[in-house]
Each structure stands twice: as C-alpha cells, then as structure tokens.
Amino acid sequence: MIVFSAIVPHPPTSIPSIGNADDLKLLEKTLNALESLRLGLEAADPDTIIVISPHAYLEPYAFVINSESELKGSLAQFGDDEVVSYKNNIEIADKIAYNCLMSEEFPAKLHPGFLDHGAIIPLYHLTKNIKPRIVHLSFSLMNYDRHYRYGEIIQKVLDNPKSPRVAVIASADLSHKLTPNAPAGFSPSAEAFDHSVIRFLGSGDLVSLMNMEEQTIAEAAECGLRSIVILLGILHEKKYNFELLSYEAPYGIGHLTARLL
C-alpha cells in the first residue's frame, strides 16, 4: 500500500557535517520543505521507503534493484565518512524483479551495491525519528516510456493486499546549469527547463513531461528526471496532488521539493 510519495533534492551541503552555516542558510527553503516532508512521512507511518536515486549503480539497458540485505553507505566523498545502515526490504525487491521478469521479460536485475548520496541525503532528512526498511532503486538510460512502465510494474507489487505501508521517494535534482558558477557551466535555457518540469508536474501534463526534446534535457544537465518518471508510473491512475513545497538554486542546481501523496 502506497501511503506517501515525494520528489526531493540531494544537496550534500544540506548535511550539517558537510555544509557550514552559510550553506545551511542558502538552503533554508529546501531544509524547511524537507522538514515538512519529514513530519508528513512520520504521520504516514511507512514500514518501507522505496528510494529511486540517480546516483545508484546504473546499467544502461536494465533497471537495477539493490539486493544487499543490509544497505550501507557513507558521504565520504564529501568529507563525512560515517557509515549509515538500513535494512533492505528484500521481499519487495525480489517481487519487483520477479514481476519485471513476468512482464514480457522486462529488463530488471538484482545487484548488490552501496547506498549512494542520492539515497543517503534524503533518508538523512526524512528518517531522523523512524527506521523503516529501504528498497534502493536506480534508473536506466532507456526511454521515458520504459521508466513509466517500470513504475507501473512496481505499483502492482505495492498494491498487493499483503504489501506493507510504503513511501516512495524520487531523489532528483533539476538543471545543473542555472548560473555562471554552476557545476556544469551555464546554459541560458536551463531556467526555462526547470520551470517547464515544474509546470508539467503541477498541471499533470505527463505527455509534455515525457516528450521534452532530448537536446533540451541534455543541455539542462539534469539529474533525476527519470527518477520522477518512475515515481509517476508508480502513481499511475492514483489520485494525487502535486504540492510544490520549495524550489531554489543557490549553487546553480535546481532543487525541487514536492509532495505528491
């Protein structure tokens, strides 16, 4: 049963052990939005969180599901080497892989791996007072229709009467080219890209979102549009409301925080 869903960014400097006081001030809108999500998530009382990360182990032509029984990782690449650990809901992971196999041999596979920063950072903010089981997913480089279909398959697993209460988190940053000092450089079309994504999500215009021009997407240097599409597939034909909690880009990267369910 799906009880909560959200789109969240993953700025490393939002972690107090990494970012300084100035960083935390710059990210004030995002941090306030994440706090709102945390309270909503706790009220939803999930047994399991599915987190879809753009920085998980990726294969171009298959959807990878982390098969480690104990999901561990750290933010050592950003200067914090503390290891975090979550119990994997391996039953759901197995069922997703099995259902993909039964759906005309849809390309998905179980593979052991570490929790990446795209998963750890959202979980840090959202699970301060709870310790749910986790299912750690990546996307692929296949087309957006495949990603939406993957989400629909996951929905069938979660809608099973025996499924526990599940929250779904799409970890996603938008354009990385919003300012001259942005990590990927500057693009004059980056701001329009972010605004279009938010507008399409807000209006429920899935067709336009999934049919954005490849060149436009590549120019924006986004990280997570496929995470969002998988989430929308998981919510296929469900009644949800796109609630925009915050959007800001203090480092030239578009940080969108929104609740859908």
N, C-alpha and C positions, 0 to 999 in steps of 0.2 A: 504494500500500500504506500503510495507516494503522498507524503504529508507536508513537504516543504521543498521549494526549489529557488535557486538564486543564481545570478551572474556576479562574480566577484573578481577584482584585480589581484595581482600578486606582487606589489612593490616591496622589495627586500627592506627598504628603509622604514617601512611601517613597523618593523620589529625593533623594540627598544634596545636590544643588544647590538643592533646593526646601525640603525639611524640615530642621529643626535637630536637634540631638542629642536633645532631648526628644521630638520627633516620632518619630524612629527607635526610641527606647526604647518608646514607646507601641505601635509596630507590630512589636515584636520577634517575636511569634508568627508573624505574616504573613511577615516577612522570612526567618525560619528555614524556613518552609514553602516559600517561593519558592526558597530556596537548594537545598532537597531536590529540588524540581521541576527546577531547572537541571541538577543532576547526572544526574537521570533522563533528561532530554531529550538531554543530550550523549551519554549511553550509547546512546540510541535512534538517534542519528546520522541525523536527518532531512535530506533535501535541501531540503524546503519546509515552512514553517509556514503553516497557514491560521488567521488570527485573526479572530474574529467579535466586532465591537465595537458596543456600544450607542450610541456617540457618532460613528460614521461617518455619512457623508452618507445620509440616510434619505428614502425615498419611501413614503407610506402603503400603496400598493397594488402595490408591486413590490420585489423583493429586489435591491439594488444591489451590483455587483461592481466594485471599483476597477480601472480599465483603464489607469492610468498605467504606463508601462514602468519608470520609476524612482519608487518610493514614498517621498515625503519628507514630513516634518512636524517640528514642534517643540512644546515645552511653554511657549511664550512667554506664554500666558495665565496661567501660574503663576509667571512670573519667570525662566524658563530659555529663552533664545532660540536655543540651539544647534540646528542643523538636523540631523536624523538621516536616513539614506537606506538603503533596501533595494531590491534588485532584485525586481521583480514576476515571479512565475511566470505569465506571460501565457498560456501554453499551457493550464494548468489553469483559469485564469479564463475563457478562451474556451470550453473544454469544458463548464464549468458552465452558462454562458449558453446554449450550443447544446443541451445536454441538457434544460434547462428549456423551451426553445422546442419541442423534440420531444415533451415530456411534456404533451400537450394544451395547448400554449401556456401553460405555467406562467409566471407573471409575474416575470421577472428581466431585468435590463438591465445592460450595461456602462456605466460612467460614470467620467470622470476625477475624482480628488479627492486631498486631502491625508491623510496619516496623522494620526489624532486621538489624544487622550491615552488613550482606552480601548484603543488598539493599542500606542502607544509605550511606555507604562509596563510592561505585561507583557513586551514584547520587550526592554526595557532590562534587566530582571532575568534573563531566560531565555537571552539570546543574547550574554552577555559574552564567551564564548570561541568562538563559532561565528557564521557569517554565512550563514544559509540564505536562500533565496528566500522571498518572502512572497506570500500571497494575502489580500487585505483585504476582508472582507465586512461588510455591515450586515444588520440585520433589517428587518422592515416593521411595520405596525400591523394586519396581517391576523391571523386567529385562530391558535391554537396548533397546530391540525391542519395548517394550511398550512406552518407553520415546521418541523414534524416531517417533513412530506413533502419540503420543500426539502432537509433534511438527508439524506433517503433518496436523492434525486437526486444530491447531492454524493458520497454513498458509492459510487454506481455509477461515477462518474468516477474515484474514487480506487482502486477495486478492479480497475481495468483492469490487466492484466499489464504494460503499458508505463508505468504510473504510477510516479513516483519515490517514495521513502520520505517520508511526510507526517506531520507532527504537527498536531493540531487543538487550538486554544486558544479557549475561550469566556471572553471578558472580561465579568465580571458582578459588580456589587455588589448586595447584597440591600437590605433596607429602609433608607431614609434618615430614619427617624423613631423611632429607638430610645431617644433620651434628650432631655430638655428643651432642650438646646443643639444638637440635630441640625439639619442644614441645612434640612430640610423641616418642622421643628417636631416635636412629639411625638405619637405615637399609642400608646395602651395596647395595641393589638392587634399592633403591629409585631414585638415579640419572638416572639409565637406564630407569626406568618407565617414568620419566618426559621427557626424550629425545625421548622415543618411542611415547608418546602422541603428542609431537610437530611434530615429523616426520610424523606420520599418518595424522595429520591435514594439514601439508604442502603439502603432496602428494595426499591429497583427498582420502586416503585409509580408507574409512569408515568401511569396513568389518573387517580389522585388529583392528581398534579402538574399535569397539563394541564387538569383540571376544577376548579381552585380558583375560587372566586367572583370575578367581575370586581371587585366592590366591595372585597373583601378585598385583592386585588392593588393596586388603585388607592390604597387607604388606606395601604398599606405604602410607597408611593412607591419601589418597587424600580427597579433599573436593570440589566437583564440576564437576566431570566427567559426571554425569547425567545432570547437567545444560547445559553442552556443547552438549550432545547428543540431548536434546530437541531443542537447537538452530539449530543444523544441520538438524533436522526434519523440522523446520520452513523454512529452506532454501532449502528443497528438490527440486531437478531439477532446481534450480535457478543458474544463472551464478554468482559466487562469487570468490573472490581471498583471500586466507589466507595470510595476511600480518603480519608477526611477528614483532612487534614493540619493545618488550623487554622481557627478561627473566632473573631473578635474584633470589637469595635465601639467603639474608643476615641474616635471622633468622632461617635458616634450613627449610623454607617453600618455595615451588616453586611458584613464582609469574610470571604468564604469562599474557602479554598484547598483544592482536592481534585484527586487524580489518578484517572482512570478507566481508562486503558490505558497 
